[in-house]
Amino acid sequence: MGVFFTFIVLTSACRDDFETVPSTGELEFSTDTLFLDTVFTNTSSSTYQFKVYNRSSKDINIPKIELGEGEASNYRLNVDGIPGKTFENIELLAKDSLFVFVEVTADIENLANQGTQFTYEDVVAFDTGMNQQNIRLISLIQDAVFLFPERFEDGTTETLSLGVNEEGEELFIEGFFLDDEHLHFTNEKPYVIYGFAGVPSGKTLTIDPGARIHFHANSGMIVANNGTIQANGEISQDQEALENEIIFQGDRLEPGFSEIPGQWATIWLTQGSTNHIFDYTTIKNGTVGILMDSNDGTNNPTLQLKNTQIYNHTNVGLLARTGFVEAENVVINNAGQAAVNLSLGGRYNFKHSTIANYWSNSFRQFPALLIENNLQTQEEVFVADLVEATFSNCIIYGTERIEVLFNQVDEAAFNYKFENCLIRFNDINNQYVDNPLYNFEDSNIFLDNVFNESPDFLNPNQNQLQIGLESAAFNLGNTNTAQEVPLDLLGINRVANPDSGAFQAIEFEEED
């Protein structure tokens, strides 16, 4: 239910010697309708509020304040610091005001005979008869499939084993394996996950276009050895509704939480998991968007990212350790550390992707793109070959002067290439001028790139990474790569005059 009844409202200095008169229906309010937005069935909303004003020069009392449905209402009130659904003789001083706090928890099965959404309404009635004044309360109750670990009689909760640590101790995480009946996520109802939902070994989680997956705090998804996620979204006609997009996000539906990082944990592709596809998918507002441990050892990419957006993560958007990733039309932005960290070697091929970092919530010491062939722990340094890290027709940009960094050790291979990319690398202090890793004149590694020119993003702080006609990425792409990815993220054909990045340039509408 949340921390709802901890509010204490002080509307004036205490007095015990004044007389009041009944209100006469002349109260004023900060709103006539309170919208509590969308909440999942049987889940408490956030706390909303409105104010009640006594504009008169007399101290008054409000004979009755009550919910229209009385004790049967699914709304809850807190008036002047007192919880309840019906209140009598509430005093309100002259020229003063009081707060009314409101919450709702409703079971959609008790509200509607069919459908997955129900608009639930009630009123807060002030006084009765001719003097009655009402404030409307409106909420949208959303049905959902709730998935969570089992709670045992001894008070413990179901867990998943993560293996053993360096001391040989087994590590556990609160979570559960999805049953066969839950290995197909449809778009009929949203899914709300508590703890880590595990895809079992040898099983595939199939996710349909338009599916919505919501994670509670500290929750996420984990894929076991030889397990697979196939998230096959489709292009949407309405770019606001994104009706065919698959969306992974937190379980807070209020507009104020729509772009808040860190609301859930991660999608964890563990070592040995295989054949993952994310197409027309948005992954937002977590700690790490996708955490990929190693690859499956085959000659096929372990992870394919297509037409996918990953943003608003407190640590990293895509963190791949010895991964094998192919990505096209991918947008990754707004991470507290690196937007993309390709760590401990691996194989990576990014085409027509936009890797940016416009994080503004805290200090950021990592670039948008960090590529490494080693991983340092407190105990030792692990190394692995960077077999390939190729970026073709991409944009790599952000708010820092240097948005691409390499961390190489000589004990392992370190192969990388950038062609027809727009890159932010403004080494004003000449820190890297003699470092051969950043020899931008070497056409075997850096070919036909543009540095430090404006990408002309629409609004990168709001994850709108479309580019305008003034972008330095305009007509920067090479046609060979464009033919491999002929349509941009919005379905616009780019073959004839390809721009770099995930989007073809458009003319921005002028603001009024």
Salt bridges, closest charged atoms under 4 A:
ASP17 OD1 - ARG15 NE 3.63
GLU28 OE1 - ARG55 NE 2.98
GLU103 OE1 - ARG76 NH2 2.47
GLU121 OE1 - ARG136 NH2 2.81
ASP143 OD2 - LYS189 NZ 3.01
ASP180 OD1 - LYS203 NZ 3.38
ASP208 OD2 - HIS184 NE2 2.87
ASP251 OD2 - HIS216 ND1 2.62
GLU254 OE2 - ARG252 NH2 3.03
GLU259 OE2 - LYS284 NZ 3.97
ASP293 OD1 - ARG321 NH1 3.10
GLU403 OE2 - ARG364 NH2 2.85
GLU419 OE1 - LYS417 NZ 3.99
GLU484 OE1 - LYS351 NZ 2.49
